[in-house]
Amino acid sequence: MSEPLVIIGNGMAAARLVDELAKCALGRYAIAVIGDEPRLAYNRVLLSSVLAGEATSAEIELKPASWWRDRGVTLKYGARAVSVDLAAREVTTSTGKRVGFSKLVFATGSSALRLPVPGGDLAGVHVFRDSQDVDLLIALAGQKKRVVVVGGGLLGLEAAYGLAKAGADVTLIHLMDRLMERQLDGPAAELLKTLVERKGVKIVLNANTACIHGANAVERVELADGRMLGADAVIFAAGIRPNVALAGEAGIAVNRGIIVDDRMATSAEGVFALGECAEHRGTCYGLVEPAYEQARVLAQSLAGKTAAYAGSILSTNLKVSGVGVFSAGDFMAADGSETLLLSDVRRGTYKKLVIAKGQLTGAVLVGDTGDALWYLELIRSGADVSELRADMMFGRPIAKAA
């Protein structure tokens, strides 16, 4: 008889875990997936494409309903998990249904941060995180509203680009002195700023949001230096917070995220966590690839096999506001490293490779990201690149042929 396994969360991490379990433990578990959003799991990375009109909501679904059925998965979406009883081994949903489990996985993801500024509760203040947010933002853009997006990281840039392409008058403000400061160095960020501005987004850096003004709805945004920006709506896209409340209330150890070991196991027997809600060795990863790596390890563990997650080399390989952006490893170049640079602002291309002790240790690409996966493979493998050094900046075909 199959063992009941419940996954709380119906996002990208949960879908990948089901996929991995089908490969190594098919039939061992009767899987139930509980999801808050009233739809099948979708690719959250592509939400900005829906906002920009480049894809439909249906097109970003990860798997059709038949895929889940074929793997014997019971989907309970549109029903939020409200409590977990570890003693009774039950999850209670917002519909009052109790779902029993032998093994439990938290894949609860994260929520968008709303900055605690005066006026943050006015009508017209929103976040950019899920498909329902996208529907609302599409309506805003259709009304040609003036929108201020707060946050110059990936989320903020994607929201700004999508809104601008959909017809809104968009200003993006960012607290730091450069965009995507966690993924890009100064020159790469400056090029990205130029390319995004060419797409119709106004960008204001070193901008600290002090207050949102309006009688009953948003009218303007005041910055800490006194500048005022007219606005009909404000979108907070300034970061995420792991969803840990449900686990914490159940008595499971949490910090910033749900604390897990190398098997993705929590402090409670038979309970696991992965993805954006999990904290491994003090780190919460807000990216898709680490969640997929964790899913592979967890599936192996649930299949009774030996597996361990040692952490991920952080990398970003995405279209940011329609611009190819990639970064991985030690892209800021630690002491003792050497840096190879190729910069062509006119063509919208920037490449930076960092080498230490004959190995590629970091890379940043803006514009031309065709060789991103090759560079990432070299970083992860630790291969000796000494013989490729003179040509590797120009891509794999040239470097391999030399």
Buried (B, 14 or more C-beta within 10 A) or exposed (E): EEBBBBBBBBBBBBBBBBBBBBEBBEEBBBBBBBBBBEBBBBBBBBBBBBBBEBBEBEEBBBBEEEBBEEBBBBBBBBBBBEEBEBEEBBBBBEEEEEBEBEBBBBBBBBBBBBBEBEBBEBEBBBBBBBBEBBEBBBEBBEEEBBBBBBBBBBBBBBBBBBBBBBBBBBBBBBBBEBBBBEBBBEBBBBBBBBBBEEBBBBBBBEBEBBBBBBEEEBBBBBBEEEEEBEBBBBBBBBBBBBBBEBBEEBEBBBEEBBBBEBBBBBBBEBBBBBBBBBBBEEEBBBBBBBBBBBBBBBBBBBBEEEBEBEBBBBBBBBBBBBBBBBBBBBBBBEEEBEBBEEBEEEEBBBBBBBBBEEBBBBBBBBBBBEBBBBBBEBBBEEEEBEEBBEBBBEBBEBBEEE
